[in-house]
């Protein structure tokens, strides 16, 4: 058994309601699992409850990218350009257009706020919404 998977299994008895998280990690550590490397991305914490996913997409425009969110999965993928052939004749094609699909599992209390493509970088903004009942507080002893 993978050492990391063994550590996650040791955490199961001390957590409640996180079965889907542990199931996700078990899938990650299967022997067939591999990390897709294209396109490169960053996940940045921009505040106490805000995050950005930044994906390097040089050469793409808004028409070539789809950002979908459903059932806790944020999927960013390229879509084929329906225009067909380019106006200019290409003598040498050294810049390949790669098609990709990248998915992120988003927690139930995280909201996708929007997406912006600027200078070849797609930024997807996320915000964790913490209800008052889940925020830290001091309990008065009576």
N, C-alpha and C positions, 0 to 999 in steps of 0.2 A: 504494500500500500504506500502511496505517495506520502512523504512526511508532512507536507502542508495539509493534505486532506485529513491526515490523522489528527492534526491540531484542531481543524474545524470540527471534527467529530467529538473531540473532548469539550468543545464549547457548547454543544447542543444541550446538555443537561442543565446549564445555567442560563439559558435564554428561553423566552416564551414568546411564541408568535412569529418567529423568524424562520420557519421551515422553508419558505420559498427562497430565502437568501442561501441557506445551506444547500438546498437542491441545486441552485445556480452554481455554487462553488464545486459541488460534486461533478457537474457537467464539465466545468472548466478543467478539472484535473484528470479527465479521462485520457487514456493513452493517445487517442486520435485528435485531441484538441490542439489547435495551433492558433497563434495570434496573427490576424491579418495586419500587415504593416502599411498598406496604402489605403487612403491617404494618411499622412502623418497628422497627429492631433495632440492638443494639450487640453487638460481639464484644470481650470484655474478657479481658486476661491477668491472672489472679489469683495466679499463682505462677510459679516457673521452668518447670513442666511442666503447669500447670492453666489452663483457660480456661472462661469462661461465655459462652453466647449468650443475650442478654436480648432478649425480644420483647414489645413493648407490646400487650397484649390486653385492654384495658378492656372490660367487659361480657361477657366469655367466662368459662365455668367449665370444670372438668375434662371434663365430658360433651361440650362443644362443640369440643374440641381433640384431635387425634391427633398423636402423635410417633412416627415410624417410622424405623428405621435398617436399611438393607440395601445390600450391595455398595458400601460406602464413601459412601453418600448418606444424609444426615440430612434427613428431610422433616417439616415441621411444617405442618399444615393444619387448617382448620376443618371440622367435620362438622355436617350439618343436625340441628336439634333435632327429634326424632321426636314430641314432645308435641303439636304442632299449634298452635292459636290460644292466645293468652295469656288468663288469667282476666279481666283488666281490659280494658275497651273503650278502644282507643287513639283519641283525638280528633285528635291531630296526631302524625305519625311523623317526627320530626326526627333520630332516632338510627337510622341504617341498620345492619343487620347485614350486614357484608361477608363473603363467603366468599373464602378465600385458600388458597394453597399456596406454601410457600417451601422451597427445597432448598439444602443446604450440602454441598459436597464435603469429606469428612473424610479426612485422611491415614491410611495403613495403620497407623501406630504410635500413633494417637490412639483412645482408648476413650471411648465415651459412658457416663458414670457414672450419670446420672439426670436427672430433670426435676421442677421445682417451680413451681406457679402460686400467687402470693401478691400481693395488692393490685394485680391487673391486669397483673402482670409475670411472664411465663414465663421461668424460668431453666433452661437445659439445661447441665449440667456435663460438661466434657470433661477428659481427662487424657492427656497424651502419655507413653507407656510407652517408656522408652529402655533397651534391654538393656545390660548391662555391656560387651559387646563393642563397642558404638557410642559409649560415653562417652569423653570426652577422657582421654588418658593419655600418659605419657612413655615413649618406646620406648628401651630400653637399647641402647647401641651396644657390640658386642663386638669 
